[in-house]
Amino acid sequence: LRFHPSVTLSSLKFLGFEQTFKNSLTTLPMGGGKGGSDFNARGKSDGEIMRFCQSFMSELFRHIGPNTDVPAGDIGVGGREIGYLFGMYKKLTNEFTGVLTGKGRNWGGSLIRPEATGFGAVYFAQEMLKNIGKDFKGKIVTISGFGNVAWGSAIKINELGGKVVTLSGPDGYIYDKHEVKGEKIDYMLEMRASNNDRVEDYAKKYGVPFYPNKRPWEVKCDIALPCAIQNELDGNDAKTLIKNGCKLIAEISNMGCTPDAVKIATEK
């Protein structure tokens, strides 16, 4: 489920098409649907977000179930939103079933579920690095986004000895030469929960450069991890990364690279 102003019927069709293959390849019997809304949580109160989630579920509940389709969170849908959605599902169906992933542990969620997407993606990137005789240790890593996936990725990259130096949002990106680590990673959760949807707050808090309306792929790095949204890394970005010495691009967001970017990166 995705709640973001960029959501269209076309984007949901593409994401559903991709989800079918993802779940088939991983053998997860969770369905292949994709849903969402162009609801913008920016500036909304928790109460407003809760009421929207409840209204959304009042229609969605007819089309999901533990043996039909099990939605998970995407952009704009984190543990808070999943909790609101699940509460309404229980009320409407009078059932306590495993119908949404990403729930809090107090109401049926799984340990380490919030970190799972970012951790899994970094483990995959680690295997890619092993294939060329390298690892994360000492490598400069550029990340886009600052949500759940970027947060989990940053945690695991730090554990593996990598150095995360960028985060991004709709407003631009930050560059932190002293690395995104420790309490700075925790602050990513605060930014996500604020509903402001801007990464400039990080720059103000930690006194690092902020580059408005730009993407982080112009920063010199060893590894680039698009973690935000589809088509966020295009052909020109791929050329810039390669020119600056980037050795690996691991696509973590749903089709984060454009076809041109994929072609250029694979040819190199």
C-alpha positions in Angstrom: 0.0 0.0 0.0 1.4 3.4 -1.0 0.1 6.8 0.2 1.8 9.5 -1.8 0.8 12.4 -4.1 2.5 10.7 -7.0 0.2 7.7 -6.9 -1.8 7.0 -10.1 -3.7 4.1 -11.4 -0.9 3.5 -13.9 1.8 3.4 -11.2 -0.3 0.9 -9.1 -0.7 -1.3 -12.2 3.1 -1.4 -12.7 3.8 -2.0 -9.0 1.2 -4.8 -8.9 2.7 -6.4 -12.0 6.2 -6.3 -10.4 4.8 -7.6 -7.0 3.5 -10.7 -8.7 6.9 -11.6 -9.9 8.6 -10.7 -6.6 6.3 -12.9 -4.5 6.6 -15.7 -7.0 10.4 -15.6 -7.0 10.5 -15.6 -3.2 7.8 -18.2 -3.0 5.7 -16.0 -0.6 2.0 -16.8 -1.0 0.9 -13.2 -0.3 -0.9 -12.3 -3.5 0.3 -9.9 -6.2 -2.0 -6.9 -5.7 -0.9 -3.3 -5.1 -3.1 -0.5 -3.8 -2.8 3.0 -2.5 -3.9 6.6 -2.7 -2.6 10.0 -3.6 -3.3 11.1 0.0 -0.6 13.5 1.2 0.3 13.1 4.9 2.5 16.2 4.8 1.3 18.5 7.6 -1.5 16.2 8.7 -2.2 15.3 12.3 -2.1 11.8 13.6 -5.9 12.0 13.9 -6.4 13.0 10.3 -4.1 10.2 9.1 -5.9 7.7 11.3 -9.3 8.7 9.9 -8.1 8.4 6.4 -6.7 4.9 7.0 -10.0 3.9 8.6 -11.9 5.2 5.6 -9.5 3.5 3.2 -9.9 0.2 4.9 -13.7 0.4 4.9 -13.4 -0.3 1.1 -10.2 -2.3 1.0 -11.3 -5.0 3.5 -13.5 -6.7 0.9 -10.5 -7.5 -1.3 -7.9 -8.7 1.1 -7.5 -11.6 3.6 -4.9 -14.1 4.9 -5.7 -16.4 2.0 -6.5 -13.8 -0.6 -3.9 -10.9 -0.5 -1.8 -9.7 2.3 -0.9 -6.0 2.0 2.4 -4.5 3.3 3.5 -0.9 3.7 5.2 1.1 1.0 5.9 4.8 0.7 3.8 6.7 3.2 2.6 3.6 5.0 4.7 2.6 8.0 3.9 0.9 11.3 1.6 3.7 12.4 -0.6 3.5 9.3 -0.6 -0.3 9.3 -1.8 -0.2 12.9 -4.7 2.1 12.0 -5.6 -0.1 9.0 -5.4 -3.3 11.0 -7.6 -1.9 13.8 -10.3 -1.0 11.3 -10.0 -4.4 9.5 -10.6 -6.1 12.9 -13.6 -3.9 13.6 -15.2 -4.6 10.2 -14.5 -8.3 10.0 -14.5 -9.3 13.7 -11.3 -11.3 13.0 -7.8 -11.2 14.3 -5.8 -12.7 11.4 -2.5 -12.2 9.6 -3.8 -9.9 7.0 -1.3 -7.0 7.0 2.5 -7.2 7.3 4.4 -4.6 9.3 2.1 -4.5 12.3 3.4 -3.7 15.8 4.6 -6.6 17.9 1.8 -6.0 20.4 -0.8 -6.9 17.8 0.7 -9.7 15.9 3.7 -8.2 14.2 7.1 -9.8 13.7 10.5 -9.0 15.4 12.8 -7.1 13.1 10.0 -6.6 10.5 10.7 -2.8 10.2 14.4 -3.4 9.4 13.7 -6.4 7.1 13.5 -4.6 3.7 16.6 -2.6 4.2 18.6 -5.4 5.7 17.6 -7.8 3.0 18.6 -5.4 0.3 22.0 -4.8 1.8 22.6 -8.5 2.2 21.8 -8.9 -1.5 24.2 -6.0 -2.3 26.8 -7.7 -0.1 26.5 -10.8 -2.3 26.9 -8.7 -5.4 30.1 -7.3 -3.9 31.4 -10.7 -3.1 31.0 -11.6 -6.7 33.7 -9.0 -7.6 35.9 -9.8 -4.6 34.8 -6.8 -2.5 32.7 -6.0 0.6 31.2 -3.0 2.4 34.1 -2.3 4.7 35.4 1.2 4.2 33.2 1.9 1.2 31.4 5.2 0.6 27.7 4.6 0.1 25.1 7.1 -1.2 21.5 6.4 -0.3 18.3 8.1 -1.4 15.2 8.6 0.7 15.0 8.7 4.5 12.1 6.4 5.2 11.9 2.8 6.4 14.0 1.2 3.7 16.7 3.8 3.8 16.8 3.6 7.6 17.1 -0.2 7.6 19.8 0.0 4.9 21.8 2.6 6.8 21.8 0.4 10.0 23.1 -2.7 8.2 25.7 -0.8 6.1 27.1 0.7 9.3 27.2 -2.8 10.8 29.1 -4.1 7.8 31.7 -1.2 8.0 30.3 1.0 5.2 30.0 4.7 5.3 26.6 6.3 4.4 27.1 9.9 3.4 23.7 11.0 1.8 20.0 11.0 2.4 17.4 12.6 0.2 13.8 13.7 0.1 11.3 15.5 -2.2 13.1 18.7 -1.3 16.7 17.7 -2.2 19.5 15.8 -0.5 22.0 16.2 2.3 25.7 15.3 2.3 27.2 14.3 5.6 31.0 13.7 5.3 31.0 12.5 9.0 28.6 9.7 8.0 25.0 9.0 8.8 25.4 6.8 11.9 24.4 6.4 15.6 21.8 8.9 16.7 21.6 10.3 13.2 20.1 7.0 12.0 17.6 7.3 14.9 16.7 10.8 13.8 15.6 9.4 10.4 12.7 7.9 12.3 11.8 11.3 13.8 11.8 12.9 10.3 9.6 10.1 9.0 7.1 10.5 11.9 7.0 14.3 11.6 4.9 14.2 8.4 7.0 17.1 7.0 8.5 15.0 4.3 11.7 17.0 4.0 15.3 16.0 4.6 16.5 19.6 5.1 15.6 19.2 8.8 18.6 16.8 9.1 20.9 19.4 7.6 19.7 22.0 10.1 20.1 19.7 13.0 23.6 18.4 12.2 25.0 21.4 10.3 25.7 19.6 7.1 25.2 20.8 3.5 21.8 20.6 1.9 21.3 20.6 -1.9 17.7 21.6 -2.8 15.9 20.0 -5.7 18.8 17.7 -6.4 19.5 13.9 -6.2 22.4 12.4 -4.4 23.9 10.6 -7.4 26.3 13.5 -8.1 28.3 12.6 -4.9 31.4 10.5 -5.4 30.9 7.1 -4.0 31.8 3.4 -4.2 28.2 2.1 -3.9 24.8 3.7 -4.8 21.6 2.5 -3.3 18.3 4.1 -4.6 15.9 3.5 -1.7 13.1 6.0 -2.4 10.8 5.7 -5.4 10.6 4.4 -9.0 12.7 6.0 -11.8 14.8 8.0 -9.3 18.1 7.2 -11.0 18.2 7.9 -14.8 20.7 7.4 -17.5 22.5 10.7 -16.8 22.8 9.8 -13.1 24.2 6.4 -14.0 26.8 8.1 -16.3 27.8 10.5 -13.5 28.1 7.6 -10.9 30.3 5.6 -13.2 32.4 8.6 -14.1 32.9 9.3 -10.4 34.1 5.7 -9.7 31.0 4.0 -8.4 31.5 0.2 -8.6 28.0 -1.0 -7.8 24.4 0.2 -8.0 21.9 -1.9 -6.1 18.3 -1.1 -6.8 16.4 -1.2 -3.5 13.3 0.9 -4.4 10.7 -0.6 -6.7 12.4 -0.2 -10.2 14.4 2.8 -8.9 16.5 2.8 -12.1 15.1 3.9 -15.5 15.7 1.5 -18.4 18.4 3.8 -19.7 20.2 3.7 -16.3 20.0 -0.2 -16.3 21.4 -0.4 -19.8 24.3 2.0 -19.1 25.1 0.3 -15.8 25.1 -3.2 -17.1 27.1 -2.3 -20.2 29.9 -1.1 -17.8 
